[in-house]
Structures are given as C-alpha cells and as structure tokens.
Amino acid sequence: MRIIGTGSAHPKRTLTNDDLSQMMDTSDAWIRERTGICTRQIITDEELDDLAAEAAQKALDDAGIAASELDYIICSNVVNEYVTPSMASIVEGKIGALCPCVDLNAACTGFIYAMDYAEALLQSGRATNILVMAAEEPTRMVDWNDRSTCVLFGDGAGAMVVTQGDSLKALKVSSKSNTSVLHYKRTLEPTPFITKEERHIPLYMAGQEVFKTAVTCSVSDLMTVLSAAGLSKDDITYYILHQANFRILDYIRHRFGVDSEKLPMNVDKYGNTSSASIPMLLDELNRDGKLKKGDLLAFSAFGAGFTSGACIIEWNK
Ligand code: UT7
C-alpha cells in the first residue's frame, strides 16, 4: 500500500461548548478540562453521504486520478440514513466510479480495519487503486439529554486513495467482545412474528472504563506494530491517533514517552468523529504541508466492540 491522496469534509454548523451549556447543565470549563473539546461540526440539513462523497472527491483530486480508475471502495461507517445500500455504493454513484463497494463497521477502529482489507486486496493483486474512507454521524446516536455523552461527538468524513506500494510497515487489528461498556441499539420495525417490545437505546458509554481500556489497547497496539516493523518510538514522525479526548491522547503520549509535537490533535475543533477522525487529521496534516516524503506515521484507534488497531505507514506521496 502507498497513500497517494487524502480528503476530508465537515458539516457547516459549528456547535460550541457555550451553545451546549444553553441546552443542558454543562459548561465550557467542564468540557474543555475533561475532554479538550472546544467546538464540533455537526450535521444539520446536510446528508452524511454528500460529505462522504466530498471527502472522496478531494482525495481523488489530491491523488490525481479519476473515479473510473478505482478498483474498490471500502467505507467505515457506523450509522447513516441508509441501512442498505452501503455508504460506499452511494459514494460510488456520487463520484462516478464503477467498482466493488463495501462498508464495514468496527466502530471507531473502522478506518484501520478498512486499511487491513485494502492491504489484502492490494497484496493479492486484485486491486491497484482503492478508496479507503470513513464517514460518521455519531450525533444521530447520542441522547441529546445525556450530557455525559452528547458533548463528546461531532460528524465528518475522511478519505484516502491508496495504490500498490510498500509503505505499510505493520498493521494490527483486534477485537475482544464486550458489549456492555459502549453500545447503541436502534429500534427495528415490529413484524407479525416478533412481539417483544424493542427498545431504542441511545449511545451508552461507561466513560471511565472505556478511557482505561482505550489507553491500554492503544499503548499495547503501538508497541506491537513498532516491534513488528523493527522501529523504535522515536523513529515515528507523527502519532495520528483516534481523536476521542485530549486526556486519553495525552495519557497515551505520556505512557509512551513521546513529545507533544509528535502527536498532532484536532479534537479541540471537531470532537470525537468516530472512525473518521484519523483520515480527517491525516488530511489536515497533508493540506497544511506538514508531511514529508519518508515520514513514518503511526495510526492507532479504539472503540466499541471492544475493537482496537494500529499501523505504521511511510508517507511516500
Ligand atoms: O470513541 C469512543 C471512545 N470513548 C471515549 O474516548 C470516552 C472515554 N471517557 C472519557 O473521555 C471520560 O470518561 C468522559 C469525558 C466521558 C467523562 O470524564 P470523567 O472525568 O470520567 O467524568 P465522570 O464520568 O467521572 O463524571 C464526573 C462528574 C459527574 O458528576 P458527579 O457524579 O461527580 O457529581 C458527572 O455527572 O461530571 C459530571 N458530568 C458533567 N458535568 C458537566 C458528566 N458529563 C458532564 C458534562 N458537564 N457534560
């Protein structure tokens, strides 16, 4: 795998911590101190699939290839308006591609899982150019009366185009089933055969347990991929981690013993955008001219499942 283009798209509405304190019993001070989040972009009258297509088109433009040259689209997505067809198929139509399309759901770790699938397709020679993307709308999953979760999230989409190459140095994904700490259950329509009452459960998160598990998994995954690639922590130019919460990221940074310049963040601007956070941050770094050929990037993410994953990829665009 080699990354040849990145893109991202954000909804237009900015929701500040002060806006939230008008809606519920919270404060800018609490949210900033516990999460590092100042604002988030949230979907109002846009459709998530339009944002996804915008991110995809920007990634294609950055890569300098046409949608018709894509051999596969893999999209990480947890929730959107359509249960079927897949977000990837919807994006395919919007950008004018014609190739196999599939969505996957590994919660906030989805982008790294999507990279794993893409690498398998590239290695087997079944694809040359793949659009790997994530589009997420967690603000549709939260209970807007639950201040412990709704202040944490924002919406967005991120994408990258990958092609044949040897830039991916190591990748690890894992899952250990634990549905109790982090879940969301939607209500399904009744049928003549299902009489039990279905109950919609908005996003539930046992915050402190998720915090601890996230730190443990991320540190361990990063050590695993570093060792698999024969690299030391100082060889990495940037640690691009799932933007869940400033405190989690800072904890991981301290446990790992790396300087803050090596751990870029944008959680302050966008909140937690689930699996879209890594490609959104990657695109920001690319557009800001912060990435140089040969830079080693470590990605790490964690989320519901409990899933986690990490990889190391050289920037050779
Ligand atoms: O992608 C998924 C990954 N998930 C995450 O990254 C989330 C991981 N967890 C966390 O980041 C933190 O656990 C939270 C930010 C969710 C919560 O921070 P915390 O330091 O663990 O706070 P807490 O849950 O222990 O709550 C402390 C207090 C409670 O009040 P009492 O019981 O001490 O009176 C909460 O009711 O803060 C209260 N509280 C709030 N107060 C003001 C909870 N949410 C809010 C709020 N505003 N929005």
Residues whose N, C-alpha, C, O or C-beta is under 5 A from the ligand:
A	BS01	UT7	D25 T26 S27 W30 R34 T35 C108 R147 S148 V151 G207 Q208 V210 F211 A244 N245 F302 G303
